[in-house]
Amino acid sequence: MRQLALLVAALVAGMAMAFGPTPAFAQKKVALVIGNDDYKNIPALKKAGNDARKMGETLKGLGFQVIEAQNQTRRGMSETLLAFDRALAPGDTAFFFFAGHGFEIQGDNYLLPVDVPEATEGQEELVRDASFAAQRVIERLQSRGVRTSILVLDACRNNPFERPGKRSVRGSAGLAPMTPNEGVFVIFSAGAKQAALDRYSEDDKDPNSVFTRHFVKELQTPGLTLVQIAKRTQSDVKVLAAKWRHDQTPAYYDQIVGDVVLNGTLDTKRQIEVLPQIAALPAQPLGPRARITAPDDQLNAPIANFMRHNGGWSVTLSFADPVTAISWRLGEQGNFKETGFLDTLDPRTRKRMPNPSLQLDADTPEGTIYVRSADLRGNWGEAFPVKFSPTEALEKSQRQILEMTSGSWLSFREYNGLMVYWSHLASYRCAIREVKVGFDSTVPDRKLTLPPCDLRDPSAIPHNATTYMKLPQATKFMSVELTYRDGTVSETKTFRADGARRN
């Protein structure tokens, strides 16, 4: 009887944490879905409208009042957002979905209406003034006193302002990371600086984008929290996109205390689904979930992220469901070692948060890390295998750094003349197959030589390596293009020398 009483108490506490205290004001669910395809001055899209219609149908089935809008101009989108504002009341749940072109300028994300003007280098303000800042959408929702704000942005596409022979607006494909306020949940169709696929291949006839089709499927699954929906979508999209040699891992940013369930109630005895396609794929640096069915959450599969540093490897684990302890071992034999705990409480379990990180030596060979986690009752699940390939993990982690720091690939300096430095590229050369640059040209046509990758100390630049050159004083700018180890090619970036002369 005592065990039953404790179990009931735990379930009640879990439900209280999932839904929070009952407020004295109105609680309804209101959604705005926008799909912009018919862009006038930048490349048109094909599936954004379908994505918005599909999302609207799904949210109506979940009890949302839905405002649906297609092909919004600047004024039309402003009026639609105003209607959304007026439909919301304190205590409501607000769901905002945007499919269309998005653009990042200096760390801020902008959603583009269909009449956004064509812009070239130096006209960033033109884009800002004609578009809608994603952060401003969040601020508007919170000013209405909503309890929960959910933003879903399927807007991580290529730079829509790039044109052959023209200098494009300074920004990037994909969207920049966000740090939302408390009570806000944001999910992107791709990771920071990544571009999202509309379809897997020319033979893919699905009317919806790769992200939206998977996100909607998980949204329709009863009993899942927002985090679980994001994790499952993340795993599905990542693994299937990898089959087509594309890097796409949806990113989410969660600042909601407790769990939010949009379809039914929190299911504490759901089964874990993992993808069958994983067995057919080569080992990935980010280990996705495996599709195994296990009752009572006996298997809570982690996603592992590897990062190399001077002392070795840091491995960061994340789980779809709350865990109360984490242990691991390297290889088939030996005892499991616990990761310990952080000096903070996990709001989902109200217990000390397990340390999600473990360390590996720099010379750790390729192998398998087995990871176990303990559930809310303290029961250990089965060990989940995570493949570790030092070469693949290093290439992956250094590429992520290069993409997040693309503004630092080149730097100029006045030192007895005009100098250009590429030491940043040399520090992360293990992810690079080739570097091409152009001088006063947007077409990179000259190769830069980087020192060979050294797996023992990959970030150290050899003392005899060349990482700079002297330029003609009249040089105005340089363009750069990277070919990564997997054969994919970066955007062409442009770096101006004016700042060095001013300094």
N, C-alpha and C positions, 0 to 999 in steps of 0.2 A: 504493500500500500504506500509505503514511503517513497519507493521509486516511482510509482504512478503519480503521486502528488508532485514530485519534483519535475516529472515530465510535463504535467499539465501546466505547472508554473513557468517552465521554460517556454512552452508554446505560447502562453499568454504574453510573456515578456517579448517574444519574437514578434507577435502580432502588434503589440503596442509600438515596438520599434519600427515595424514596417509601415504602420499607418499613422503613428503619432497621436497626440491627444486630439479629441474631437473639438474643432473650433466652433465658436458660436455664430459664425457667419456662413454665407452661402458657399457651397462646394459643387461646382460643375466643371465639366471638361470641355474646353473650347480649343479648336485647332484652326490654324491658317495654313493652307498649302498653296504654294506658288510654283508654277512650271513655266519657265521662259525658254522657248525654242527659237522664235522668229526674230533674231537679232538683225538690226538694219545695217549697222556699220562695222560689225565684227562677225566672225564665223558663226553661222546658225547651228543649232543643235537639232537632234532628231528625237530624243527620248525623254526630255525634261517634262513635256506636257503629259505623256503617258505615266511618268513617275508620280506626278502630282495627282492625277486621277486615281491611280492605284492606291496611293497613300490615303487620299480622301475616303475612298470606299472602305479601306481597312479601319480607319479611325471612326467612321460612322458605325461600323460593326462593334466597336469597343465603347460605344456610348458617347462619343464626342459630338458636339455641335461643330460643324465643319464649314469654314469659309474657303471656297476654292477659287483661285484666280489663275488665268492663263495669259502669257505674253504681255506682261505688265510694263507700261512705259514708266518714266520717272514719276509723272503725276498720278497715273493709275495706281502704282504701287504705294505711293504716299497715301492716297485715299483708302486703299485696301487695308493698310496698316492702321489707319485711323478707325476704320470699322472694327478691326480686331480689338483695338484698345477699348472701344465702347462696349464690346460684348463681354469684357472681362470684369470680374468683381473680386474683392478681397477673399482669399481662401480658395480661389479656383486653381485648376491645373491648366496651364497654357502650353500648347504644342505648336511649334513653328517649323514648317518644312519648306525648304527652298531647293529647287532643282534648276540649274542654269549655270551661267558663267559666274565664277567668283574670282577675286583677284586680291593679292596681298601687296600692300605698299608700306614699307618700313614697319613691319610687324603688325599692322592693322588689316583686318579682313573686310572686303567690300563685296556686296551682292549687286550684280549689274542688271539694271532694267534693259528692256529690248532696244531702247533708243539711246543707249550710252554712246557717246561720240567716239569716232576713231581718234586715237591719241598716239603721239610719238614721244621720243625722249624729251624730258623736261616738261611734259604736260601732265604730271601726276595729279596736280590740283584739279585739272579738268575731269579726271576720272573720279576723284573723291567727291567733287561737287555734284556729279551726275549719278552717283551710286548711293548705296545704303550701307553704313557700317554695321557689321554683325553685332558688335558690342552695344551699339545704340539700340538695336532691337531688344537685347536683354534688358537694358536700362528702362525701356518703355514698359516692358512686362512687369518688372519689379516695382515701377512707380504705381502700377495698378493694384499692388498688394497681393499678387497671386502667391499661392503657397508653393507651387512647383512650376518651374519653367524648363521646358524641354526644347532644344534646338537641334534639328537634324538638317545638315547641309550637304547635299549631293552636288557640290559646286567646285570640286577639286580637279579642274581640267587644265589643259595647257594654257600658256599665256595667250589670251585672245587678241592681243595688240601686236603680236609679231607679224611682220611683213617682210618678204624678201627685198633686200636692198635698202631697208629703212631701219633706223635705230628705234627700238621699241621702248615703251614706258618702262621705267625702272621698277620692277616688281618681280614676282616669281609665279611659276606654275604651282598649283596646289594652294593650300591655305597655311597661315602661320599658327603655331600653337596658341591656345587661349587659356587664360586663368579666370574662369567665371566666378561670380559671387556665390555666396552660400544660397542654396535652394535652386541652383541651376545645373542642368545636365546638358552637355553638348556632345554630339557625335558627328564626325566628318566621314565622308565616303572613302577617304584615303588618309594616310599619315601626313604629318607636316612636310610640306614641299613635294609630296608625291602627287602624281596625276592619276585620276580614277578612270577605269575602263567603262565605256558605254556598252561594249559587248566583248565576248571572249575572242571571236573571230568573225570573218565575213559570213560564216555559216550559222552564226548564232542569231536566231530569228526571234528571240524573246523581246517583247515590246518594251521591257524595262531595263534600266542600267544594271550593271553587275551588282552594285551595292544595294540598290533599292529592292531588287527581287529577293535578296537574301534577308535584308532587314525586315521586310514585310512578313516574310515567313516566320521569323522568330517573334515578331510582334504579335502574331496570331496564336502563338503557343501559350496556352493557359498557365498561369502560376509563375511566370518568369519575372524577375526583377529587371529594371533598366540595365543594370550592370551585366546581368546574365545575357540579356538580349544583345548588348554591345559585344560581349566576349564571344558569343557564338557567331555573330555576324563577322566579327574580326577574323576568327579562325576559318570560317567558310570562304570568305573572300580571299584571304591571304593564300590559302592552299590552292584554290582553283585558279587564281591569277598566276601563281607560280608555274602552273602547267603550261601557260602560254608565255613564259619568260618575262612576266611583268611583275613589278614590285608594287603591291598595293595592300596596305594593312590599315583598315579603318581605325582612326584615333578617337578616343572619347575622353571627356574631361568631366569628372563627377564631383560636384560640391553639394550634394544632397545628403544630409545626415539621415541614416536609416535606409530602408529599402522602399522602392516605389514599384508597385505592380499595377499595370494598366489593364490586364486581362485576367479577371477572376481574383483570387486571393493567393497569397504566398503558399506555394506547395513545398512543404518540408520533406516530402518523401518522393520527389521527382526522380526520374532516371537520367543519368548523364548520357548525352549523345556525343559521339565523336566521329570524325569523318573517315569513311572507309578509303577514300582516295589517298590518304597519307601513306599507306603501305607501299603504294606504287611510285611515290615521289622520292627523289634523292634527299639525303639528310639536309635539313634547313637550319640555319643559325638560330632562328626563332622557332622552338619546338612547338607545333600546334597540338591540339588535343587529338587523341586517338578515339575512334568510335567504338566504344565498348559499353555495354549496358550493365550497370551495377546498381542493385537496389540500395536504398537508404544512403545514397551518396558515398558509397564505399570507395569510389574512385572520383576524386575531384582533380581533374587533369590540369596541370599548370602550363602556362606559356613562359618560356625562359628567354631572357635577353642577355647576350654576352657582351662584355666591354673589356677591352685590354687596357691595362695601365702599366706603369713601370715595374710594379712588383708582381704582376701576374694577371689573372682574370677575375673579374667580378661577374657573378651570375645573379641576376635579379629575377625572382619568380613572382608570377601573379596568378591568382586563382579566380574562377568564376563564382565560387561559393565561399562563404566565410570559413576560415580555418582557425584553429586554436593552437596549433603547433606544426612545425615543419621539420622533417629530417631527410637526410640524403646519404648516398654512398656512391663512390666511383667504381664502376665495374661490377662483375657478377658476384664477387665474394666480399666478405668483411661486414663489420657492424655499421648500422646507420648512425649518423651523427646529427644531433639537433642543431638548428641554427640559432637558438636562443630567442630572446624577446627584446623589443624596443621599449623605451620608457614613455609609452603612450598607450592610450586605450583605443581599441577598435570599436567604433560606434555601433557596428553591426552585431558584435558578440558581447560588448561591455566587459571584455577581458583585455589583458595586455596583448598588444599586437605582436604576433611572431615576426622575428627578423626575416624579411623576404630575400635576403642576400646570402650568398656563400662565396668562398674564395677558392680559386685554383692556382697552383703554381704556374709560372711562366712556361715551364717545359712539360706541362701535362699533355700526354699524347692523345690522339683521337680515340674516342671511346664512348661509353654510355653512362650517363648520370641517372641514377634511380632516385626518384623523389617521392616521398610519402607526406601526407598531411593528416591531421587529426580533425574530426568534425566537432560540432557544437557539444556533443556528449563526451568528447575526449577519446573517441574510438579512432584508431589508426586505420586508414584505408590501404588498399594495395599500392605497391610501388609502381610509379609510372616512369617509363624510359624516356629520357631526353638525349638525343644524339648530340655529341660535341665534336666538331671538326675545327681545330684551331685555325686552319687556313680560311675556311668559309666564314667562320665567326669573325675573324679579323677583317676580312674584306667587307663583310656586312656592316660591322660597327664603324669602320673608317669611312665607308661610303655615307652612312647616316650623318656623321660629323661633317663631311664635306658638303653635303646638301644643305645642312642647317647653317653652315658658315660660308656660304658661297660668296658673300661680299668680301671675304678675306683671301680669296685665291691669289690675287695679285696686290702688291702695294708699291707705290711710287715714293721716291725721296730725292730731294736735291742734295747732292754731295759731290762737289766738283763736277757738276753736270747732272743731268737727269738719269736716275737709276730706277730699275724695276726689279722687285724681289718676288720670288715664288717659293720661299721657305715653307709657307703654310701647306702648299701642295706636296712638298718633299716630306713633310712630317706625316702625311697620311697617304703616302705613295703606294702602300700595299693594296689599296683599293683601285689603283689607277693602272690601266694598260698603256695609255698614251695621252699626252697633252699637246694640243695644237693652239697656236696663238696667231693673231693677225695684228699688224701694226697700221693704225689709222685705217682699218678695214673691218667690216663686220663679218668677213669670211676668214676664219682661222686657217692659215695655209702653211705654217711653219711649226716644226716639232720642237718641244723643249725636252731636254734629257733629264730624267730623274734618276737618282741612285737606285740600285736594286733593293727589293724588299728584304729585310732581315727579320725573320720570325723571332729571333732571340731578343731583339730590342727594336721593334718596328717603328717607333716614333723618333728615334734618335737619327740625326742627320750626320752622315760621315764627315769627318773634318776636311776631306779632300773633295767634297761634292760642290758643284757650282750651283748656286741658288739665286744669282742676280746677273744683270748685264747693264751696260751703259747704253742709253738710247740717244738718238739725235735730239737736240734740244727742242726742235719743232714738233716732236711727237705729241699728238693730242689725246689719243686713246689707244687701248688695246682690247682685242676680243679674245676670249678663251673658250675652248671646248674640251671636255674630258671624255675619253672612252674608258669605261670602267672594265674591270677584269672579266665580267660576264658578257662583254661585248656591247652593252647598251651605251648610248651616248647622252651626255648631259645637254641641257639648254646652252646656247651660246651666251656667255656673259660679257658685258662691256664694262671696262674700267677706264675712267678718265684721269689724265695726268694733271689737271688743273689744280687740284688740292695741294699737290706737292710743291707747285710753283708758288702758291699763296703762302705756304709755310716757310 
